[in-house]
Amino acid sequence: MNTVNKTSLADWKSKLKTLEEVELPKAMNRIGDAAADGDWHENAEYEDAETQVGVIQAKIEEVKDIIKKLGKGTKKS
């Protein structure tokens, strides 16, 4: 396996860690903050934060798929 693929796999793992440990909790906190502002059914900030969480969760799944595919290339036959 060449160095580019190893670096790419490490980069994707780092991206996943950032999404899961930084970005997602930050977005979840935004939901809590927005909900605390009152009626969250008509709260644009709440809806925006909720949408952001969905986008981040989709990115997490996408990155996991990429890591899985790259990981298959690292296994020795």
C-alpha positions in Angstrom: 0.0 0.0 0.0 1.4 3.4 -0.9 1.9 6.3 1.5 -0.9 8.4 -0.1 -3.5 5.8 0.8 -2.2 5.5 4.3 -2.3 9.2 4.8 -5.7 9.4 3.3 -7.0 6.8 5.7 -5.5 8.6 8.6 -7.0 11.9 7.4 -10.5 10.3 7.1 -10.2 8.9 10.6 -9.2 12.3 11.9 -12.2 13.9 10.1 -14.5 11.3 11.6 -13.2 11.9 15.1 -13.7 15.7 14.6 -17.2 15.2 13.4 -18.2 12.8 16.2 -16.4 14.5 19.1 -16.5 18.2 18.1 -19.0 19.1 15.4 -21.9 16.9 16.5 -21.8 17.8 20.2 -21.6 21.5 19.2 -24.7 21.1 17.0 -26.5 19.2 19.7 -25.7 22.0 22.2 -27.2 24.5 19.7 -30.5 22.4 19.7 -30.5 22.6 23.5 -29.8 26.3 23.5 -32.5 27.0 20.9 -35.0 24.9 22.7 -34.4 26.8 25.9 -35.4 30.0 24.0 -39.0 29.0 24.1 -41.5 27.4 21.7 -39.3 25.3 19.5 -42.1 24.4 17.1 -41.7 27.9 15.6 -38.1 28.6 16.4 -35.9 29.1 13.3 -32.7 28.7 15.3 -34.0 25.3 16.6 -34.9 24.1 13.2 -31.6 25.3 11.8 -29.7 23.4 14.5 -31.7 20.3 14.0 -31.0 20.4 10.3 -27.3 20.9 11.0 -27.3 17.8 13.2 -28.8 15.8 10.4 -26.2 17.1 7.9 -23.4 16.2 10.3 -24.8 12.7 11.0 -25.0 12.1 7.2 -21.4 13.2 6.9 -20.4 10.9 9.7 -22.0 7.9 7.8 -20.3 9.0 4.6 -16.9 9.2 6.2 -17.4 5.8 7.9 -18.2 4.3 4.4 -15.0 5.9 3.0 -12.9 4.6 5.9 -14.4 1.1 5.4 -13.6 1.1 1.7 -10.1 2.4 2.3 -9.6 -0.1 5.1 -10.4 -3.0 2.8 -7.5 -1.9 0.6 -5.1 -2.1 3.6 -5.8 -5.7 4.4 -3.2 -8.2 3.2 -4.3 -11.2 1.2 
